[in-house]
Amino acid sequence: MVNVRLSLNGLLLALFLLALMSCSHQAVSPIQGSWRLISYCQPKTDSTCTPMAVPNDKIVLLNLNQKGEFKEEYKNTLPIHYAFLGCGNGTFTLEDSYLLIKAPCMSSLSGKLFKATFLDNNRLILNPVTDNRTLQTGEFMLERQ
């Protein structure tokens, strides 16, 4: 009876360890997920912009997944009206606090670079920057969905 009990305990321990090892998680970047554009500052000149709010009935979503892919979605609006990038799908990378987005339809093969600032876990501000990381006019406020 003791051998059966030891074998059963050993089997349960092995199953537990196997289940624990199979549940390993990939590191998740804080920027991954679905983000809704709440407001933005539309550049007027090189140094000024006009604050704009996205109405509640209009939805602009930016989806960033674990594979480094991004997708823009528009509901009740067109990309030309409230375009974050207005460029459809592509890829992204996050390095330090800079988000680089690339899409086939962009005019530059190097993509669009943004300074990413988290206000908290659910709110994010993206500011466009040049390739040498100098801030440009404009700002996008997004909220995690």
N, C-alpha and C positions, 0 to 999 in steps of 0.2 A: 504494500500500500504506500510506503514511504517513497519508493522509486517512481511510482505513478504520479504522486503528488509533486516530486521534484521535476519530473519530465514535463508535467503540465505547467508548472511555474516557469521552467526554462523556455517552453514554447510561447507562453504569454509574454515573457520578457523579450524574446526575439521578435515577436509580432509588433510589440510596442516600439522597439527600437527601429524596426523597418518602417513603420508608419511615421515616426518622428523624422527620420532621414528623408523620406519622400515628400515631406512638407516644407522643404527648404524654400525660402522666398528670395526673389530678386530684389535688390535695392530699388525702391521707388523714389523717383525724384519728386520734390514738392510741387513742381510745376505740372506734373502729369495729371490729366483729368480733363474735365469739361469746364470751360470758362465762358461766361456770358459778358459781352461788352455792355457796360452800364453807361459810360460817358467817355468822351474824348475831346481833345482840343485840336481843332482843325487849323493847321497853319495858314496864316494870311500872308505873312512876310517871313524873312529869315529869323526874325526875333519875336514875332507876336503870333498868337493863335486865338481862335474863337471857341470858347467852351460850348460843347454840344452834348445834350442828354439823349440817350436812345429811349424813345417812348416805350412804355410797358407792353404795348401790343406788337412791337417790332422786336425780333430776336436775332441777334448775331452771336453765334457760338464758335469758339475756338477749341477744338479737341486735340489734345496732345497725348499720345499713347506711349506704352513702354517700349515699343519698337522704334521710337524716334520719328514717328509719322505724325503729321498734323493735318487737320481737315477743318475748313470753314463751313458753317451751315448758316443759312438765312431763312427765317420764317416771317411771313407777312411783310417782307421787304425785298429789295434787290441789292446786290453788292454795291452798285453805284451810289445808293442812298446812304448807307451806313457801313461802308466797306472798311474793314480792319486792314486787310490786304487786297481783297477782291480778286484773289488769285487761285482759289480752289485748294487742292490738296498738294502736299509736299512733305518735306522732312524738316526736323528741327534738332538742334543740339543746345544744351545748356552748359556753359563753361563759366565757372565762378558765378557771377550774377548777370551774365550776358546770354541772351537768347538769340540764336541765329536760326532764321527761317528761310528755307529755300523751296522754290516752286518753279516748275518748268516755264510758266508764263511770265516770270519776272524779267525786267529789263536787264538786270545784272546777274551774271552767273554766280557771283559770290553771295547772293541772297540779301536779306534785310536783317540788320543787327539791332537789338533792343537791349536797353538796360532794364533788368527785371528787379523790381522792389516789392517785397511782400509786406503789406501793411499788417496782415495777420494771416492765419491759415486759409482764409476764404476770400481775401481781397488782394489783388495784384495790380501794380501799375507798370506799364511798359512805356519806356521813352525811347524814341528812335535815336540811334547814335551812328556816327560815321565809322568807317573801317578802323580808324585809329582811336575809337571809343570816345569821341567828343560828342556831347549831347547836342541834338538837333531840336528844332521847334516841334512841339506836338507831344501828346500824352494819351494813353489809352488806359482806362480804369476797367478792370474785369473782376467778376465775382464768380467764385467756384459754384458749380451747379451740383 
